[in-house]
């Protein structure tokens, strides 16, 4: 499948960082939508253009403000995912701080310059905020399939995502280091990544448009009574996701190293069920088989990217209820005293788990509490999780405080 998109014939001067702004006269939530962080995913920018056109025509009252921003302008002009580095994998605070401190533009790569400029636009939007900040990151995938929400697993993000009638994937955001949504989430804001469908499918534009309207209604910026099309947009999302479980959790990620010749078998769409041992791809060392039963997500059908595929599985409502309860009673404080578990000596939001002592149940409990395994240090798993409480609501390069 081609990695190129129809947007490839634009020049950088045709594409503006700020797609549009609406509202801002009344206090209320700020909804920031970013589209095109990957340059071969034009659907989000086209959808935002439609939203702003409609807002300008209808002029409904809005509490707070909606801002639409373009991600990787240079990559969009070439129709490529990125030019030199993935703009949605380099938002760790230390790296950003380095970029912002750099006073020599010539030393920065193309995505570094995009990041500095985009950071500036986001900071301005956040600085004007008079209420809760909601951040929506709009993407598409190289495979076909129903749309879905990708969530950094905090209770506030869960609460917002439940307003969308779309499958929600837990544990995926945590697997992808350095995402913009992850960075904004760590600042204490409500964030959501949204995958609308295949990159060049015109339906992906409509799905993204419906998502933005539902997101505005869910944030309280827009009232249903002022926007007669609300039901139609909700119904469009329901229809697009028919037959897919509501909440799923990542069970496995297949990492692809440079030059291993990874080739996904043709015909996989997002959420396609597979049995244990099913061959889903080949690389230079032979067939790639799934380690357990589940559903395929984000199969790699483009040349750029390191995630071969993900395996997800349904989470039953009981576990969601239990996990919300465990977080509510701050079970994480008690979890530190479970056998084989101790706090990480340097990181406040991380725990060290000895896999020889801790039972699988312990690891399942950590998942429920929003912890994901990030690394192995001295034979111990490092489990870490996102901030669960909002910080001061401003955009800064410093990580959120250690609460
Ligand atoms: Zn993307």
Boltz pocket constraint, residues with backbone or C-beta under 6 A from the ligand:
constraints:
  - pocket:
      binder: B
      contacts: [[A, 37], [A, 38], [A, 41], [A, 138], [A, 139], [A, 140]]
      max_distance: 6.0
